[in-house]
Amino acid sequence: MLVSATNRAGGYESGRSGSAGPESAGHPQTHPRAAVAVLCAAGIVVALMQTIIVPLIPQLPDLLHAAPSDTTWALTMTLLAGAVITPIGGRLGDMYGKRRMLLASMGCVAAGSILCALSSALLPFLIGRGLQGLGFGTIALGISVMRDIVPARHLGSSVGTMSASLGIGGALGLPVSAFIAQNIGWHALFWLCAGAAGMAAVGIALTVPESRGRAGGRFDLLGAVGLAAMLVCLLLPLSKGASWGWASPTTLGVLITFLIVAATWWRWERRRNTPLIDLRVALDRPVLLTNTASVATGFAFYSMQLMPIQLLMAPAGAPIGLGFDMLMASLVLAPSGILMFVFSHVSAWLTDRAGPRVSLAVGGLVIGLGYVVFLVLLLTGGFTWWIMLIVACLTGAGLGIAYSAMPALIMRAVPVAQTGEANGVNALMRVVGTSTSAAVVGMVLTWSAVQISVPGGAIVVPDTNGYLIASIVSLVACVVAAALAMAIPASRRLEIETIDTLGGRDPSSRDDPEGTIGTDETDRAHEIRGEISP
């Protein structure tokens, strides 16, 4: 009998033998196409929740009666909550059911949206945004569910569509939020998001089957708390360091706390039989390089979400700005989401011919090309709306290629029983990248802000130097992502070994303690990954 040779110690209550896939396990009540459509819709809701606030960023200080440096937490709070919940939600999904966790995620998005819709002050608004961020685990959970219910021959395209749902949601979120905010009121944006989350939850309840496998062991509560503390201690000084002072006791104290918590958490996770994150798998070279490239790609992606909208909406009298209103600025940027969806399928074509590492590298370089154009415009001052449209489309195309390649790289590098967890960690790395981008780019633009006079008063807008610094940092992130992608081994079949099940079960198997996962399961792993040449 063939089983994974790299599974962790622990338990997995399968309740069945053979393949976990739909073709062998059988789900007569399941309609994979309907389930995939609903899961992608849930992904769109998460992206919508993330992007509806972008056109509001310049107005948040007035809307919430708070300082500009404090309102940047409206972005950071959501992304921070998403960074924490993604691996935790994946582990809870393995233990208590992925469908159940998907419903909980949509419930958190709905509850947070309602709280934001009822808020007119900063504190309750930030709490609502934090609740919304708890829905970030939806993408990784959805990919894990697809592995269980979608036939292997359709899995790649389904996962690519799920990844591209971020782009579709972004494309819808920008112009829709701008139109509603201008013509109805900004509170209506969050009522819309609450309704969309509720509809997605109903769709999940009707079409997505509950996963029948259950991971054994206890939930690593201390590991989850440690991960949350570690991320907070990392992102807090990045966001507030400029106002606190980079050499201030507060900033240095929080950074030292981060190092202490990170070291303690690392030791704890290494000693656990059923850790929150399997560090041995995470440190395997293909997984480590893919996840590191994901951080860099996520950073570059979110920078381009933050800067163009502010540049387009800055008054013509600003150091740099085109004076567009929210709706027009959003319409200029909206096609990038459509390009992300289209190029996710280009990524599948490229992966079939050159391998997923090449797709990831190409995606990073295409995003980088967008930043090169952006930098040239900053240095020459030749901004027009149609050139900004080209920059946005380059970013969307590159992101569609890169984000669709990441799950393929992960699934061909880890045991099939750990693809859900591994995809969750990869999604965490993307969220860490976007969270870091929100903090760093927000900090740079705030640091470079200048006050200008407008009819009726004065406003604060970033100057050219802030955009230049943020763009150069993001371009470096693109180059790093491409270089890391090409350093990933060109072809990797999961190492397996033959276990004489008559003589006893594999003592290192975490997910198959009873030897119930047989050759069909391993064959499905190979079918999913395929033999992809460089």
C-alpha positions as CSV (number, residue, x, y, z in Angstrom):
1,M,0.0,0.0,0.0
2,L,1.3,3.5,-0.9
3,V,1.0,6.3,1.6
4,S,2.7,9.6,2.0
5,A,6.2,9.4,3.6
6,T,6.1,13.0,4.8
7,N,2.8,13.2,6.8
8,R,2.9,14.4,10.3
9,A,2.2,12.4,13.4
10,G,-1.4,12.7,14.6
11,G,-4.7,11.4,13.5
12,Y,-7.3,11.6,10.8
13,E,-10.7,10.1,11.1
14,S,-11.5,9.4,7.5
15,G,-14.5,7.2,7.7
16,R,-13.7,5.9,4.3
17,S,-11.0,4.3,2.2
18,G,-9.6,4.9,-1.2
19,S,-9.7,8.3,-2.9
20,A,-10.9,11.4,-1.4
21,G,-11.9,12.6,-4.8
22,P,-15.4,12.7,-6.2
23,E,-14.8,10.2,-8.8
24,S,-13.9,7.4,-6.5
25,A,-15.5,8.4,-3.2
26,G,-18.7,9.3,-4.9
27,H,-21.0,12.3,-4.1
28,P,-24.2,11.5,-5.9
29,Q,-25.9,14.5,-4.2
30,T,-23.1,16.9,-5.2
31,H,-23.2,19.1,-8.3
32,P,-19.6,20.3,-8.6
33,R,-20.3,23.1,-11.2
34,A,-22.9,24.7,-8.9
35,A,-20.6,24.3,-5.9
36,V,-17.7,25.9,-7.8
37,A,-19.9,28.8,-8.9
38,V,-21.0,29.4,-5.4
39,L,-17.5,29.2,-4.0
40,C,-16.3,31.7,-6.6
41,A,-19.2,34.0,-5.7
42,A,-18.1,33.8,-2.1
43,G,-14.5,34.7,-3.2
44,I,-16.0,37.7,-5.0
45,V,-17.8,38.8,-1.9
46,V,-14.5,38.7,0.1
47,A,-12.7,40.8,-2.6
48,L,-15.7,43.2,-2.7
49,M,-15.4,43.6,1.0
50,Q,-11.7,44.4,0.7
51,T,-12.0,46.9,-2.2
52,I,-15.2,48.8,-1.4
53,I,-13.3,51.0,1.1
54,V,-10.5,52.0,-1.4
55,P,-12.4,54.9,-3.0
56,L,-13.3,56.1,0.6
57,I,-9.7,56.4,1.8
58,P,-9.3,60.1,1.1
59,Q,-12.6,60.9,2.8
60,L,-12.3,58.6,5.9
61,P,-10.8,61.3,8.2
62,D,-13.9,63.5,7.6
63,L,-16.4,60.6,7.6
64,L,-15.1,59.1,10.8
65,H,-13.9,62.3,12.5
66,A,-10.4,60.9,13.0
67,A,-6.8,61.7,12.0
68,P,-5.5,60.4,8.7
69,S,-2.9,58.3,10.4
70,D,-5.6,56.6,12.4
71,T,-7.9,55.9,9.5
72,T,-5.3,53.9,7.8
73,W,-6.2,51.2,10.3
74,A,-9.4,50.7,8.3
75,L,-7.2,48.9,5.8
76,T,-4.7,47.4,8.2
77,M,-7.3,46.0,10.6
78,T,-9.0,43.9,7.9
79,L,-5.8,42.6,6.4
80,L,-4.4,41.8,9.8
81,A,-7.5,39.8,10.8
82,G,-7.3,38.0,7.4
83,A,-3.6,37.1,8.0
84,V,-4.5,35.6,11.4
85,I,-7.6,33.7,10.4
86,T,-6.4,32.1,7.2
87,P,-4.3,29.3,8.7
88,I,-6.6,29.0,11.7
89,G,-9.6,28.7,9.5
90,G,-7.9,26.0,7.4
91,R,-7.0,24.0,10.5
92,L,-10.5,24.3,12.0
93,G,-11.9,23.3,8.6
94,D,-9.9,20.1,8.7
95,M,-11.1,19.4,12.2
96,Y,-14.7,20.4,12.2
97,G,-15.7,20.6,8.5
98,K,-14.8,23.0,5.6
99,R,-18.4,23.8,4.8
100,R,-19.1,24.8,8.4
101,M,-16.1,27.1,8.4
102,L,-17.1,28.6,5.1
103,L,-20.5,29.5,6.6
104,A,-18.8,31.0,9.6
105,S,-16.6,33.1,7.4
106,M,-19.6,34.5,5.5
107,G,-21.3,35.1,8.8
108,C,-18.4,37.2,10.0
109,V,-18.3,39.2,6.8
110,A,-22.1,39.9,7.1
111,A,-21.8,40.8,10.8
112,G,-18.8,43.1,10.3
113,S,-20.5,44.8,7.3
114,I,-23.6,45.5,9.4
115,L,-21.5,47.0,12.1
116,C,-19.7,49.2,9.7
117,A,-23.0,50.3,8.1
118,L,-24.2,51.4,11.5
119,S,-21.0,53.2,12.5
120,S,-20.1,56.9,12.3
121,A,-17.0,56.8,14.6
122,L,-13.7,55.2,14.2
123,L,-13.7,52.5,16.9
124,P,-16.9,50.6,15.9
125,F,-15.9,50.9,12.3
126,L,-12.5,49.3,12.9
127,I,-14.2,46.5,14.9
128,G,-16.5,45.9,11.9
129,R,-13.6,45.9,9.5
130,G,-11.8,43.4,11.7
131,L,-14.9,41.1,11.6
132,Q,-15.0,41.5,7.8
133,G,-11.3,40.4,7.7
134,L,-12.3,37.1,9.3
135,G,-13.7,36.1,5.9
136,F,-10.3,36.1,4.2
137,G,-10.0,32.3,4.8
138,T,-12.8,31.7,2.3
139,I,-10.4,31.5,-0.7
140,A,-8.2,28.8,0.9
141,L,-11.1,26.9,2.3
142,G,-12.8,27.0,-1.1
143,I,-9.8,25.6,-2.9
144,S,-9.6,22.8,-0.3
145,V,-13.3,22.0,-0.9
146,M,-12.7,21.9,-4.7
147,R,-10.0,19.3,-4.2
148,D,-12.6,17.1,-2.5
149,I,-15.5,17.5,-5.0
150,V,-14.2,18.5,-8.4
151,P,-12.9,15.8,-10.8
152,A,-9.1,16.0,-11.1
153,R,-9.2,16.9,-14.8
154,H,-11.2,20.1,-14.0
155,L,-9.4,21.0,-10.7
156,G,-6.8,23.3,-12.2
157,S,-9.3,25.5,-14.1
158,S,-11.6,25.6,-11.1
159,V,-8.8,26.6,-8.7
160,G,-7.7,29.3,-11.2
161,T,-11.2,30.7,-11.4
162,M,-11.4,30.7,-7.6
163,S,-8.1,32.6,-7.4
164,A,-9.3,35.0,-10.1
165,S,-12.5,35.8,-8.1
166,L,-10.3,38.3,-6.3
167,G,-9.9,40.2,-9.5
168,I,-13.6,40.0,-10.4
169,G,-14.6,41.3,-6.9
170,G,-12.0,44.1,-7.3
171,A,-13.4,45.1,-10.7
172,L,-16.9,45.2,-9.3
173,G,-16.0,46.8,-6.0
174,L,-14.3,49.9,-7.2
175,P,-16.9,51.4,-9.6
176,V,-19.9,50.0,-7.6
177,S,-18.6,51.4,-4.3
178,A,-17.8,54.8,-5.9
179,F,-21.3,55.1,-7.5
180,I,-23.1,54.1,-4.3
181,A,-21.0,56.4,-2.1
182,Q,-21.6,59.4,-4.4
183,N,-25.3,58.8,-5.1
184,I,-26.7,57.0,-2.1
185,G,-24.3,57.2,0.8
186,W,-21.2,55.3,2.0
187,H,-23.2,53.4,4.6
188,A,-25.1,51.7,1.8
189,L,-21.8,50.1,0.6
190,F,-21.7,48.0,3.7
191,W,-25.3,47.0,3.6
192,L,-24.6,45.8,0.1
193,C,-21.7,43.7,1.3
194,A,-23.8,42.3,4.2
195,G,-26.5,41.2,1.7
196,A,-24.0,39.7,-0.7
197,A,-22.4,37.7,2.2
198,G,-25.8,36.4,3.3
199,M,-26.6,35.2,-0.2
200,A,-23.3,33.5,-0.5
201,A,-23.9,31.7,2.8
202,V,-27.3,30.5,1.5
203,G,-25.6,29.2,-1.7
204,I,-22.9,27.4,0.3
205,A,-25.5,25.8,2.5
206,L,-27.5,24.5,-0.6
207,T,-24.7,23.4,-2.9
208,V,-21.4,22.6,-1.0
209,P,-21.3,19.2,0.8
210,E,-19.6,18.9,4.1
211,S,-16.2,17.3,4.1
212,R,-16.4,13.8,5.6
213,G,-12.8,13.6,6.8
214,R,-11.8,15.0,10.2
215,A,-8.3,15.8,11.3
216,G,-7.4,14.3,14.7
217,G,-5.6,15.9,17.6
218,R,-6.5,19.1,19.5
219,F,-6.7,22.5,18.1
220,D,-3.4,24.4,18.8
221,L,-4.9,27.3,20.7
222,L,-1.6,28.6,22.0
223,G,-0.2,28.4,18.5
224,A,-3.1,30.5,17.2
225,V,-2.7,33.1,19.9
226,G,1.0,33.2,19.3
227,L,0.6,33.7,15.6
228,A,-1.9,36.5,16.1
229,A,0.4,38.2,18.6
230,M,3.4,37.8,16.2
231,L,1.6,39.4,13.3
232,V,0.3,42.3,15.4
233,C,3.7,43.0,16.8
234,L,5.1,43.0,13.2
235,L,2.5,45.2,11.5
236,L,1.9,47.7,14.4
237,P,5.3,49.3,14.2
238,L,5.2,49.3,10.4
239,S,2.0,51.3,10.5
240,K,2.7,53.6,13.4
241,G,6.5,53.8,13.3
242,A,6.5,57.2,11.4
243,S,4.3,58.8,14.0
244,W,5.9,57.1,17.0
245,G,9.4,57.6,15.7
246,W,11.4,54.7,14.3
247,A,14.0,54.9,17.1
248,S,11.4,55.5,19.9
249,P,11.2,53.2,22.8
250,T,7.6,52.2,21.8
251,T,8.6,51.2,18.2
252,L,11.7,49.3,19.3
253,G,9.9,47.7,22.2
254,V,7.1,46.3,19.9
255,L,9.7,45.0,17.4
256,I,11.7,43.3,20.2
257,T,8.4,41.8,21.4
258,F,7.8,40.5,17.9
259,L,11.2,38.7,17.8
260,I,10.6,37.1,21.2
261,V,7.1,36.0,20.3
262,A,8.3,34.7,17.0
263,A,11.1,32.6,18.5
264,T,8.8,31.2,21.2
265,W,6.1,30.4,18.7
266,W,8.6,28.7,16.4
267,R,9.8,26.4,19.3
268,W,6.3,25.6,20.3
269,E,5.1,24.7,16.8
270,R,8.2,22.5,16.2
271,R,7.5,20.5,19.3
272,R,3.7,19.9,18.7
273,N,2.5,16.7,17.2
274,T,-0.5,18.5,15.6
275,P,0.8,22.1,15.2
276,L,-1.2,24.9,13.7
277,I,1.3,25.2,10.9
278,D,3.6,22.2,10.0
279,L,6.9,24.0,9.8
280,R,8.7,21.0,8.4
281,V,6.4,21.1,5.3
282,A,6.6,24.9,5.2
283,L,10.4,24.8,5.2
284,D,10.6,22.3,2.3
285,R,12.3,24.2,-0.5
286,P,9.5,24.3,-3.1
287,V,6.9,25.3,-0.5
288,L,9.2,27.9,1.1
289,L,10.2,29.5,-2.2
290,T,6.6,29.6,-3.4
291,N,5.3,31.1,-0.2
292,T,8.1,33.7,-0.1
293,A,7.3,34.6,-3.7
294,S,3.6,34.9,-2.7
295,V,4.5,37.5,0.0
296,A,6.4,39.6,-2.6
297,T,3.6,39.3,-5.1
298,G,0.9,40.2,-2.6
299,F,3.0,43.2,-1.6
300,A,3.2,44.4,-5.2
301,F,-0.4,43.8,-5.9
302,Y,-1.8,45.8,-3.0
303,S,0.5,48.7,-3.6
304,M,-1.1,49.1,-7.0
305,Q,-4.5,49.0,-5.3
306,L,-3.6,51.9,-3.0
307,M,-1.6,54.3,-5.1
308,P,-3.5,54.8,-8.4
309,I,-6.9,55.6,-6.8
310,Q,-5.3,58.3,-4.7
311,L,-3.4,59.8,-7.6
312,L,-6.5,59.8,-9.8
313,M,-8.6,61.5,-7.2
314,A,-6.0,64.1,-6.0
315,P,-7.0,67.6,-7.2
316,A,-5.3,69.0,-10.3
317,G,-3.6,71.5,-8.1
318,A,-1.8,68.8,-6.1
319,P,1.8,67.9,-6.7
320,I,0.5,65.0,-8.8
321,G,-3.2,64.3,-9.5
322,L,-5.8,64.2,-12.2
323,G,-8.8,65.5,-10.2
324,F,-11.2,62.6,-11.0
325,D,-14.2,61.9,-8.7
326,M,-14.5,58.4,-7.1
327,L,-16.7,57.0,-9.9
328,M,-14.5,58.0,-12.8
329,A,-11.3,56.9,-11.0
330,S,-12.9,53.5,-10.2
331,L,-14.0,53.0,-13.8
332,V,-10.4,53.7,-15.0
333,L,-9.1,51.0,-12.7
334,A,-12.0,48.5,-13.0
335,P,-10.7,46.7,-16.2
336,S,-7.7,45.4,-14.3
337,G,-10.0,42.9,-12.5
338,I,-11.4,41.6,-15.8
339,L,-7.9,41.1,-17.1
340,M,-7.0,39.2,-13.9
341,F,-9.9,36.8,-14.7
342,V,-8.9,36.4,-18.3
343,F,-5.2,35.9,-17.6
344,S,-5.9,33.3,-15.0
345,H,-6.8,31.0,-17.9
346,V,-3.8,32.2,-19.8
347,S,-1.8,31.0,-16.7
348,A,-3.3,27.6,-17.0
349,W,-2.3,27.4,-20.7
350,L,1.2,28.6,-19.8
351,T,1.5,26.1,-16.9
352,D,0.6,23.2,-19.2
353,R,3.5,24.2,-21.5
354,A,6.2,25.6,-19.3
355,G,5.3,24.7,-15.7
356,P,3.8,26.7,-12.9
357,R,7.1,28.2,-11.7
358,V,7.5,29.9,-15.1
359,S,3.9,31.2,-14.9
360,L,4.6,32.6,-11.4
361,A,7.8,34.3,-12.7
362,V,6.0,35.7,-15.8
363,G,3.2,37.1,-13.6
364,G,5.7,38.9,-11.3
365,L,7.5,40.4,-14.3
366,V,4.3,41.6,-15.9
367,I,3.3,43.3,-12.7
368,G,6.8,44.8,-12.6
369,L,6.3,46.1,-16.1
370,G,3.3,48.0,-14.8
371,Y,5.5,49.6,-12.1
372,V,8.1,50.6,-14.7
373,V,5.5,52.4,-16.7
374,F,4.2,54.0,-13.5
375,L,7.7,55.2,-12.5
376,V,8.4,56.7,-16.0
377,L,5.1,58.6,-15.6
378,L,6.1,59.9,-12.2
379,L,9.5,61.1,-13.4
380,T,8.1,62.7,-16.6
381,G,4.8,64.0,-15.3
382,G,3.0,62.6,-18.3
383,F,-0.1,61.3,-16.6
384,T,-3.3,60.7,-18.5
385,W,-6.2,58.5,-17.6
386,W,-5.6,56.1,-20.5
387,I,-2.0,55.5,-19.5
388,M,-3.2,54.8,-15.9
389,L,-5.6,52.3,-17.5
390,I,-2.7,50.6,-19.2
391,V,-0.8,50.4,-15.9
392,A,-3.8,48.9,-14.1
393,C,-4.4,46.3,-16.9
394,L,-0.7,45.2,-16.8
395,T,-1.1,44.7,-13.0
396,G,-4.3,42.8,-13.4
397,A,-2.9,40.5,-16.1
398,G,0.3,39.8,-14.1
399,L,-1.7,39.1,-11.0
400,G,-4.0,36.7,-12.8
401,I,-1.0,34.7,-14.1
402,A,0.8,34.6,-10.8
403,Y,-2.1,33.9,-8.4
404,S,-3.3,31.0,-10.5
405,A,0.1,29.4,-10.6
406,M,0.6,29.4,-6.8
407,P,-1.9,26.6,-5.9
408,A,-0.5,24.4,-8.6
409,L,3.0,24.8,-7.2
410,I,1.8,24.0,-3.7
411,M,-0.3,21.0,-4.6
412,R,2.5,19.3,-6.5
413,A,5.0,19.8,-3.6
414,V,3.0,18.5,-0.6
415,P,1.2,15.3,0.3
416,V,-2.3,15.1,-1.0
417,A,-3.7,14.9,2.5
418,Q,-2.1,18.2,3.4
419,T,-3.1,20.3,0.3
420,G,-5.8,22.1,2.3
421,E,-3.4,23.2,5.0
422,A,-0.6,24.0,2.6
423,N,-3.0,26.2,0.5
424,G,-4.1,27.9,3.7
425,V,-0.5,28.8,4.6
426,N,0.1,30.0,1.0
427,A,-3.0,32.2,1.3
428,L,-1.6,33.5,4.6
429,M,1.6,34.5,2.9
430,R,-0.4,36.5,0.3
431,V,-2.3,38.2,3.1
432,V,0.9,38.9,4.9
433,G,2.2,40.5,1.7
434,T,-0.9,42.7,1.3
435,S,-1.0,43.5,5.0
436,T,2.7,44.6,4.9
437,S,2.0,46.6,1.8
438,A,-1.0,48.4,3.4
439,A,1.2,49.4,6.3
440,V,4.4,50.3,4.4
441,V,2.7,52.1,1.5
442,G,0.3,53.8,3.8
443,M,3.2,55.0,6.0
444,V,5.2,56.3,3.0
445,L,2.3,58.2,1.5
446,T,1.4,59.6,4.9
447,W,5.0,60.6,5.5
448,S,5.2,62.4,2.2
449,A,1.8,64.2,2.5
450,V,1.6,67.9,1.9
451,Q,-1.3,70.3,2.5
452,I,-2.9,72.1,-0.4
453,S,-5.7,74.6,-0.6
454,V,-9.0,73.7,-2.3
455,P,-12.3,75.5,-2.5
456,G,-13.8,75.4,1.0
457,G,-10.6,74.6,2.9
458,A,-7.4,72.5,2.7
459,I,-6.7,68.8,2.2
460,V,-3.6,66.6,2.6
461,V,-2.4,64.6,-0.4
462,P,0.8,62.6,-1.1
463,D,3.6,64.2,-3.1
464,T,5.6,62.8,-5.9
465,N,8.4,61.5,-3.6
466,G,6.0,59.3,-1.7
467,Y,4.7,57.7,-4.9
468,L,8.3,57.2,-6.2
469,I,9.5,55.5,-3.0
470,A,6.5,53.2,-2.8
471,S,6.7,52.3,-6.5
472,I,10.5,51.5,-6.3
473,V,9.9,49.2,-3.3
474,S,7.0,47.5,-5.1
475,L,9.1,47.0,-8.3
476,V,11.8,45.4,-6.2
477,A,9.2,43.1,-4.8
478,C,8.2,42.0,-8.3
479,V,11.8,41.2,-9.3
480,V,12.2,39.2,-6.1
481,A,9.0,37.3,-6.8
482,A,10.2,36.4,-10.3
483,A,13.7,35.3,-9.1
484,L,12.3,33.2,-6.3
485,A,9.8,31.5,-8.7
486,M,12.6,30.5,-11.1
487,A,14.6,29.1,-8.1
488,I,11.8,26.6,-7.4
489,P,12.7,23.1,-8.6
490,A,11.4,22.6,-12.1
491,S,9.6,19.3,-11.4
492,R,8.7,17.7,-8.2
493,R,6.8,14.5,-7.7
494,L,5.9,13.8,-4.1
495,E,8.2,11.3,-2.5
496,I,6.3,8.2,-1.4
497,E,7.4,4.9,0.0
498,T,6.0,1.4,0.1
499,I,4.7,0.4,3.5
500,D,4.0,-3.2,4.3
501,T,0.6,-2.8,5.9
502,L,0.6,-6.4,7.0
503,G,3.5,-5.7,9.2
504,G,2.2,-2.4,10.7
505,R,1.2,1.1,9.7
506,D,3.5,4.0,9.0
507,P,4.2,5.6,12.4
508,S,4.9,9.0,10.8
509,S,1.5,9.2,9.1
510,R,-0.6,12.0,10.5
511,D,-3.6,11.8,8.2
512,D,-3.8,8.0,7.8
513,P,-3.1,6.4,11.2
514,E,-5.2,3.4,10.3
515,G,-3.8,2.9,6.8
516,T,-7.1,3.8,5.2
517,I,-5.8,6.0,2.4
518,G,-4.7,3.7,-0.3
519,T,-3.2,3.8,-3.7
520,D,-6.2,5.5,-5.2
521,E,-5.5,8.5,-2.9
522,T,-1.9,8.6,-4.0
523,D,-2.8,8.2,-7.7
524,R,-5.2,11.1,-7.3
525,A,-2.4,13.2,-5.9
526,H,-0.3,12.4,-8.9
527,E,-3.2,13.1,-11.2
528,I,-3.7,16.6,-9.6
529,R,-0.1,17.5,-9.8
530,G,0.7,15.8,-13.1
531,E,4.2,15.6,-14.5
532,I,4.8,19.2,-15.3
533,S,8.0,19.8,-17.1
534,P,10.0,23.0,-16.6
